[in-house]
């Protein structure tokens, strides 16, 4: 493909996404799930694509990928840094129509506090994200 000529930051991220959009629209790759950069809303792989992707990975490769982080331990300092970064992510904003579509396929979740008590029960990850002012990825 091509290399983005700058170190990516908040200021030039839009340029990077524009470049990715251009590539997606120009190349029309078979396995890319996105029709535009950074937007996976509503996409589902076809059964044929799922079979093709599954056939590309042997059981040995899957096991190897699954074992990448097994047995690794993070220091308390690293855990704290990761936790702080996750908690400070800006939440995404969705339209009412987008929220309605997501709710159709959503599953209810329960969020727990660190001490194991229930923080809240939500109809979906998106609802939990909006109510806790926290990123979907963090949840």
N, CA and C of each residue as an Amber inpcrd file, in Angstrom:
protein
   417
   0.8510000  -1.1700000   0.0000000   0.0000000   0.0000000   0.0000000
   0.8930000   1.2280000   0.0000000   0.7560000   2.0470000   1.0080000
   1.5780000   3.2420000   1.0970000   1.8030000   3.5730000   2.5660000
   2.7630000   4.3980000   2.8000000   3.1150000   4.7590000   4.1640000
   2.6370000   6.1730000   4.4440000   2.0230000   6.3650000   5.6030000
   1.6130000   7.7150000   6.0020000   2.8750000   8.4680000   6.3930000
   3.0970000   9.6430000   5.8050000   4.3940000  10.3110000   5.9410000
   4.6620000  10.9790000   7.2890000   3.6810000  11.0110000   8.1740000
   3.8540000  11.7370000   9.4320000   3.5940000  10.8220000  10.6240000
   4.0150000  11.2590000  11.7930000   3.6370000  10.5700000  13.0240000
   2.1790000  10.9370000  13.2810000   1.3590000   9.9370000  13.5400000
  -0.0800000  10.1670000  13.6700000  -0.3860000  10.7920000  15.0270000
  -1.1720000  11.8540000  14.9920000  -1.6150000  12.5200000  16.2200000
  -3.0390000  13.0240000  16.0050000  -3.5910000  13.7040000  16.9960000
  -4.9740000  14.1720000  16.8930000  -5.1600000  15.1520000  15.7320000
  -4.1400000  15.9500000  15.4860000  -4.2570000  16.9830000  14.4570000
  -4.2950000  16.4080000  13.0430000  -3.5100000  15.3810000  12.7590000
  -3.4590000  14.8710000  11.3880000  -4.2140000  13.5460000  11.2040000
  -4.9330000  13.1110000  12.2130000  -5.6730000  11.8540000  12.1190000
  -6.7060000  11.8980000  10.9930000  -7.3320000  13.0550000  10.7820000
  -8.3150000  13.2010000   9.6970000  -7.6540000  12.9330000   8.3450000
  -6.4240000  13.3940000   8.1600000  -5.7050000  13.1460000   6.9030000
  -5.4760000  11.6530000   6.6950000  -5.1360000  10.9680000   7.7750000
  -4.9270000   9.5240000   7.6920000  -6.2240000   8.8120000   7.3170000
  -7.3290000   9.2010000   7.9420000  -8.6230000   8.5820000   7.6400000
  -9.0430000   8.8800000   6.2010000  -8.7540000  10.0860000   5.7100000
  -9.0560000  10.4190000   4.3140000  -8.2680000   9.5250000   3.3590000
  -7.0080000   9.2880000   3.7010000  -6.1630000   8.4140000   2.8800000
  -6.7110000   6.9810000   2.8890000  -7.1070000   6.5180000   4.0690000
  -7.6780000   5.1710000   4.1710000  -8.9800000   5.0770000   3.3750000
  -9.8310000   6.0930000   3.4730000 -11.0690000   6.1200000   2.6900000
 -10.7760000   6.0150000   1.1970000  -9.8040000   6.7920000   0.7500000
  -9.4240000   6.7620000  -0.6620000  -9.0050000   5.3520000  -1.0770000
  -8.1590000   4.7160000  -0.2620000  -7.6930000   3.3640000  -0.5670000
  -8.8460000   2.3600000  -0.5860000  -9.7560000   2.4630000   0.3750000
 -10.8940000   1.5420000   0.4260000 -11.7690000   1.6660000  -0.8230000
 -12.0110000   2.8950000  -1.2210000 -12.8690000   3.1260000  -2.3830000
 -12.1630000   2.7970000  -3.6980000 -10.8490000   2.9460000  -3.7310000
 -10.0830000   2.6790000  -4.9550000  -9.8250000   1.1940000  -5.1610000
  -9.4390000   0.5110000  -4.0910000  -8.9940000  -0.8740000  -4.2150000
 -10.1020000  -1.9090000  -4.0210000 -11.1590000  -1.5270000  -3.3060000
 -12.2630000  -2.4440000  -3.0070000 -11.7620000  -3.8220000  -2.5660000
 -11.0240000  -3.8830000  -1.4630000 -10.4580000  -5.1610000  -1.0170000
 -11.5440000  -6.1680000  -0.6290000 -11.2640000  -7.4500000  -0.8900000
 -12.2410000  -8.5090000  -0.6280000 -12.5600000  -8.6960000   0.8450000
 -11.5550000  -8.5930000   1.6930000 -11.7660000  -8.9530000   3.0930000
 -11.9490000  -7.7720000   4.0230000 -11.8960000  -6.5650000   3.5410000
 -12.0650000  -5.4310000   4.4410000 -13.5430000  -5.2890000   4.7800000
 -13.8540000  -5.2010000   6.0620000 -15.2490000  -5.1120000   6.4830000
 -15.7840000  -3.6950000   6.4070000 -14.9230000  -2.7420000   6.1480000
 -15.3440000  -1.3510000   6.1600000 -15.6520000  -0.8300000   4.7670000
 -16.6620000   0.0090000   4.6840000 -16.9180000   0.7060000   3.4350000
 -16.3490000   2.1130000   3.5060000 -16.0960000   2.5760000   4.7190000
 -15.4040000   3.8370000   4.9080000 -14.5500000   3.7210000   6.1620000
 -13.5080000   4.5080000   6.2280000 -12.5600000   4.4150000   7.3330000
 -13.2410000   4.6400000   8.6740000 -12.9060000   3.8050000   9.6500000
 -13.3400000   3.9220000  11.0400000 -14.8520000   3.8390000  11.2310000
 -15.5550000   3.0690000  10.3700000 -16.9930000   2.9410000  10.5290000
 -17.4180000   1.5090000  10.2400000 -17.6490000   0.7240000  11.3100000
 -18.0610000  -0.6660000  11.1420000 -19.5530000  -0.8500000  11.4000000
 -20.2770000   0.2470000  11.5660000 -21.6800000   0.1550000  11.9400000
 -22.4790000  -0.7050000  10.9690000 -23.1730000  -1.6800000  11.5060000
 -24.1120000  -2.4740000  10.7400000 -23.5180000  -3.5340000   9.8290000
 -22.1980000  -3.7000000   9.8120000 -21.6120000  -4.6600000   8.8890000
 -21.6230000  -6.0670000   9.4680000 -21.9810000  -7.0360000   8.6450000
 -21.8700000  -8.4430000   9.0260000 -21.2220000  -9.1710000   7.8560000
 -20.2160000 -10.0000000   8.1610000 -19.5850000 -10.8070000   7.1220000
 -20.5850000 -11.8080000   6.5740000 -20.4790000 -12.1060000   5.2920000
 -21.3200000 -13.1510000   4.7160000 -20.7950000 -14.5050000   5.2000000
 -21.6370000 -15.5100000   5.1140000 -21.2230000 -16.8530000   5.5340000
 -20.0300000 -17.3240000   4.7000000 -20.0350000 -17.0110000   3.4180000
 -18.9230000 -17.3950000   2.5350000 -17.6260000 -16.7370000   2.9940000
 -17.6870000 -15.4380000   3.3190000 -16.4820000 -14.7480000   3.8000000
 -15.9860000 -15.3390000   5.1160000 -16.9260000 -15.6850000   6.0090000
 -16.5150000 -16.2920000   7.2910000 -15.8060000 -17.6260000   7.0580000
 -16.3150000 -18.4250000   6.1310000 -15.6900000 -19.7180000   5.8120000
 -14.3040000 -19.4960000   5.2190000 -14.1860000 -18.5350000   4.2980000
 -12.8810000 -18.2370000   3.6880000 -11.8790000 -17.7870000   4.7490000
 -12.3030000 -16.8840000   5.6280000 -11.3840000 -16.3930000   6.6640000
 -10.9860000 -17.5140000   7.6220000 -11.9500000 -18.3520000   7.9710000
 -11.6630000 -19.4550000   8.8890000 -10.6820000 -20.4400000   8.2670000
 -10.8220000 -20.6760000   6.9720000  -9.9400000 -21.6370000   6.3090000
  -8.5060000 -21.1190000   6.1860000  -8.3240000 -19.8170000   6.3100000
  -6.9800000 -19.2390000   6.2170000  -6.1460000 -19.4550000   7.4780000
  -6.7740000 -19.8820000   8.5660000  -6.0540000 -20.0510000   9.8300000
  -6.1570000 -21.4840000  10.3190000  -5.0160000 -22.1220000  10.4530000
  -4.9920000 -23.4910000  10.9660000  -5.2500000 -23.4540000  12.4700000
  -5.5580000 -24.6000000  13.0090000  -5.7670000 -24.6940000  14.4640000
  -4.4890000 -24.3030000  15.1990000  -3.3450000 -24.6580000  14.6270000
  -2.0510000 -24.3060000  15.2220000  -1.8810000 -22.7840000  15.2640000
  -2.2320000 -22.1110000  14.1730000  -2.1140000 -20.6430000  14.1360000
  -3.0510000 -19.9960000  15.1410000  -4.2770000 -20.5190000  15.2410000
  -5.2350000 -19.9760000  16.2160000  -4.7310000 -20.1370000  17.6420000
  -4.1760000 -21.3010000  17.9330000  -3.6360000 -21.5480000  19.2710000
  -2.4790000 -20.6000000  19.5580000  -1.6160000 -20.4300000  18.5790000
  -0.4660000 -19.5400000  18.7410000  -0.9210000 -18.1040000  19.0060000
  -1.9000000 -17.6230000  18.2570000  -2.4260000 -16.2750000  18.4630000
  -3.0880000 -16.1690000  19.8350000  -3.8490000 -17.1950000  20.1970000
  -4.5250000 -17.1930000  21.4940000  -3.5710000 -17.1970000  22.6680000
  -2.3730000 -17.7410000  22.4650000  -1.4020000 -17.8390000  23.5530000
  -0.4710000 -16.6330000  23.6640000  -0.6290000 -15.6500000  22.7790000
   0.2860000 -14.5070000  22.7710000   0.4060000 -13.8220000  24.1360000
  -0.7090000 -13.6330000  24.8120000  -0.6710000 -12.9140000  26.0880000
  -0.9220000 -13.8010000  27.3030000  -1.0740000 -15.0970000  27.0840000
  -1.2870000 -15.9930000  28.2300000  -0.0400000 -16.0250000  29.0930000
  -0.2610000 -15.9520000  30.3700000   0.8520000 -16.0350000  31.3100000
   1.6030000 -14.7340000  31.5030000   1.2550000 -13.7050000  30.7620000
   1.9170000 -12.4150000  30.9340000   1.2430000 -11.6720000  32.0810000
   2.0450000 -11.0080000  32.8600000   1.5210000 -10.2570000  33.9940000
   1.9480000  -8.8110000  33.8610000   1.0010000  -7.9160000  34.0500000
   1.2940000  -6.4900000  33.9880000   1.5370000  -5.9660000  35.3950000
   2.4460000  -5.0140000  35.4880000   2.7060000  -4.4050000  36.7890000
   1.4930000  -3.5750000  37.1990000   1.3710000  -3.2990000  38.4890000
   0.2650000  -2.4710000  38.9690000   0.3040000  -1.0930000  38.3140000
   1.5140000  -0.5820000  38.0980000   1.6560000   0.7360000  37.4630000
   1.1050000   0.6990000  36.0370000   1.4410000  -0.3520000  35.2760000
   0.9520000  -0.4840000  33.9070000  -0.5600000  -0.6330000  33.8970000
  -1.1000000  -1.4300000  34.8090000  -2.5480000  -1.5940000  34.9010000
  -3.2310000  -0.2610000  35.1810000  -2.6310000   0.5150000  36.0690000
  -3.1920000   1.8240000  36.4160000  -3.1740000   2.7510000  35.1990000
  -2.0660000   2.7730000  34.4690000  -1.9540000   3.6230000  33.2730000
  -2.9950000   3.2170000  32.2350000  -3.1370000   1.9190000  31.9780000
  -4.1260000   1.4370000  31.0150000  -5.5450000   1.7880000  31.4450000
  -5.8050000   1.6440000  32.7420000  -7.1190000   1.9630000  33.2840000
  -7.4370000   3.4420000  33.1040000  -6.4820000   4.3050000  33.4200000
  -6.6840000   5.7530000  33.2860000  -6.9390000   6.1400000  31.8310000
  -6.1470000   5.5750000  30.9140000  -6.3240000   5.8890000  29.4880000
  -7.7050000   5.4210000  29.0100000  -8.1130000   4.2520000  29.4400000
  -9.4130000   3.7230000  29.0320000 -10.5510000   4.5870000  29.5720000
 -10.4250000   5.0090000  30.8100000 -11.4740000   5.8190000  31.4250000
 -11.5590000   7.2170000  30.8230000 -10.4810000   7.6870000  30.2200000
 -10.4580000   9.0420000  29.6630000 -10.7500000   9.1000000  28.1700000
 -11.1030000   7.9580000  27.5570000 -11.4780000   7.9810000  26.1450000
 -12.7620000   8.7780000  25.9750000 -12.8550000   9.4990000  24.8790000
 -14.0830000  10.2330000  24.5830000 -15.1140000   9.2720000  24.0090000
 -16.3460000   9.3250000  24.5000000 -17.3740000   8.4150000  23.9780000
 -17.8060000   8.8260000  22.5710000 -18.1830000   7.8410000  21.7590000
 -18.6970000   8.1320000  20.4190000 -20.1470000   8.5700000  20.5390000
 -20.5810000   9.4030000  19.6250000 -21.9530000   9.8950000  19.6170000
 -22.6850000   9.2400000  18.4480000 -23.8460000   8.6440000  18.7300000
 -24.6200000   7.9440000  17.7230000 -25.9690000   8.6250000  17.5190000
 -26.4950000   8.5510000  16.3060000 -27.8330000   9.0850000  16.0240000
 -28.8680000   8.1680000  16.6700000 -30.0980000   8.6730000  16.7920000
 -31.1800000   7.8600000  17.3580000 -31.4330000   6.6240000  16.4920000
 -31.3600000   6.8030000  15.1730000 -31.5680000   5.6850000  14.2480000
 -30.4840000   4.6210000  14.4330000 -29.2340000   5.0650000  14.5790000
 -28.1330000   4.1270000  14.7800000 -28.3240000   3.3640000  16.0910000
 -28.7050000   4.0620000  17.1290000 -28.9330000   3.4070000  18.4270000
 -30.0540000   2.3710000  18.3250000 -31.1200000   2.7140000  17.6130000
 -32.2380000   1.7730000  17.4540000 -31.7810000   0.5210000  16.7140000
 -30.9790000   0.6760000  15.6750000 -30.4780000  -0.4840000  14.9260000
 -29.5730000  -1.3450000  15.7810000 -28.7250000  -0.7200000  16.5930000
 -27.8280000  -1.4960000  17.4530000 -28.6040000  -2.2630000  18.5190000
 -29.6660000  -1.6680000  19.0350000 -30.4450000  -2.3160000  20.0900000
 -31.1220000  -3.5890000  19.6020000 -31.4360000  -3.6420000  18.2970000
 -32.0890000  -4.8320000  17.7450000 -31.2340000  -6.0870000  17.9370000
 -29.9250000  -5.9290000  17.8000000 -29.0210000  -7.0840000  17.8720000
 -28.2490000  -7.1410000  19.1830000 -28.6080000  -6.2970000  20.1320000
 -27.8100000  -6.2150000  21.3620000 -28.2220000  -7.2560000  22.3910000
 -27.3230000  -7.4700000  23.3390000 -27.5760000  -8.3770000  24.4500000
 -27.4030000  -7.5790000  25.7340000 -28.2260000  -7.8470000  26.7360000
 -28.0970000  -7.0960000  27.9880000 -26.7830000  -7.4240000  28.6960000
 -26.2550000  -6.4420000  29.4120000 -25.0140000  -6.6450000  30.1660000
 -25.1510000  -6.0750000  31.5690000 -24.3060000  -6.5730000  32.4400000
 -24.2230000  -6.0750000  33.8150000 -22.8030000  -5.5740000  34.0170000
 -22.6640000  -4.3350000  34.4940000 -21.3430000  -3.7870000  34.8160000
 -21.1140000  -3.9390000  36.3120000 -19.9020000  -4.3610000  36.6520000
 -19.5470000  -4.5610000  38.0490000 -18.4820000  -3.5620000  38.4810000
 -18.5290000  -3.1700000  39.7420000 -17.4620000  -2.3750000  40.3290000
 -16.2680000  -3.2830000  40.5730000 -15.1130000  -2.6910000  40.8570000
 -13.9180000  -3.4940000  41.1130000 -14.0930000  -4.4260000  42.3030000
 -14.9490000  -4.0410000  43.2510000 -15.1480000  -4.8820000  44.4370000
 -16.1930000  -5.9790000  44.2250000 -16.7130000  -6.0950000  42.9780000
 -17.6440000  -7.1680000  42.6580000 -19.1090000  -6.8130000  42.8070000
 -19.4160000  -5.6330000  43.3220000 -20.8120000  -5.2290000  43.4270000
 -21.3180000  -4.7400000  42.0670000 -22.6280000  -4.8160000  41.8860000
 -23.2170000  -4.4210000  40.5960000 -23.2430000  -2.9000000  40.4880000
 -22.6800000  -2.3970000  39.3960000 -22.7000000  -0.9580000  39.1200000
 -23.9910000  -0.5920000  38.4040000 -24.4040000  -1.4310000  37.4440000
 -25.6230000  -1.1600000  36.7030000 -25.9360000  -2.2570000  35.7200000
 -27.2070000  -2.3350000  35.3190000 -27.6510000  -3.2870000  34.3150000
 -28.1630000  -2.4920000  33.1220000 -27.7340000  -2.8980000  31.9130000
 -28.0590000  -2.1470000  30.7090000 -28.5240000  -3.0890000  29.6090000
 -29.3280000  -2.5550000  28.7020000 -29.8550000  -3.3520000  27.5990000
 -28.7850000  -3.6630000  26.5680000 -27.7120000  -2.8720000  26.5410000
 -26.6620000  -3.0710000  25.5460000 -25.3770000  -2.4030000  26.0030000
 -24.2740000  -2.7300000  25.3410000 -23.0010000  -2.0750000  25.6230000
 -23.1020000  -0.5920000  25.2860000 -23.8050000  -0.2800000  24.1970000
 -23.9660000   1.1140000  23.8000000 -24.6890000   1.9060000  24.8780000
 -25.7570000   1.3400000  25.4200000 -26.5000000   2.0170000  26.4820000
 -25.6160000   2.2050000  27.7170000 -24.8590000   1.1840000  28.0550000
 -23.9430000   1.2820000  29.1960000 -22.9080000   2.3690000  28.9540000
 -22.3930000   2.4210000  27.7300000 -21.4060000   3.4210000  27.3580000
 -21.9550000   4.8340000  27.5220000 -23.1700000   5.0500000  27.0290000
 -23.7770000   6.3770000  27.1190000 -24.0840000   6.7690000  28.5610000
 -24.5640000   5.8110000  29.3470000 -24.9400000   6.1120000  30.7300000
 -23.7490000   6.2860000  31.6660000 -22.6130000   5.7090000  31.3040000
 -21.4430000   5.8220000  32.1740000 -20.4210000   6.8170000  31.6220000
 -20.7380000   7.4290000  30.4670000 -19.8160000   8.3580000  29.8160000
 -18.4550000   7.7080000  29.5980000 -18.5040000   6.5010000  29.0830000
 -17.3030000   5.6800000  28.9260000 -17.3250000   5.0680000  27.5190000
 -16.1690000   4.8500000  26.9360000 -16.0710000   4.2810000  25.5960000
 -16.6010000   2.8520000  25.5530000 -17.2020000   2.4870000  24.4250000
 -17.6570000   1.1170000  24.2140000 -16.4750000   0.1520000  24.3460000
 -15.3160000   0.5630000  23.8380000 -14.1210000  -0.2830000  23.8960000
 -13.6920000  -0.5240000  25.3410000 -13.8680000   0.4710000  26.1870000
 -13.5060000   0.3030000  27.5920000 -14.3990000  -0.7180000  28.2640000
 -15.6850000  -0.6490000  27.9670000 -16.6310000  -1.5920000  28.5520000
 -16.3640000  -2.9740000  28.0130000
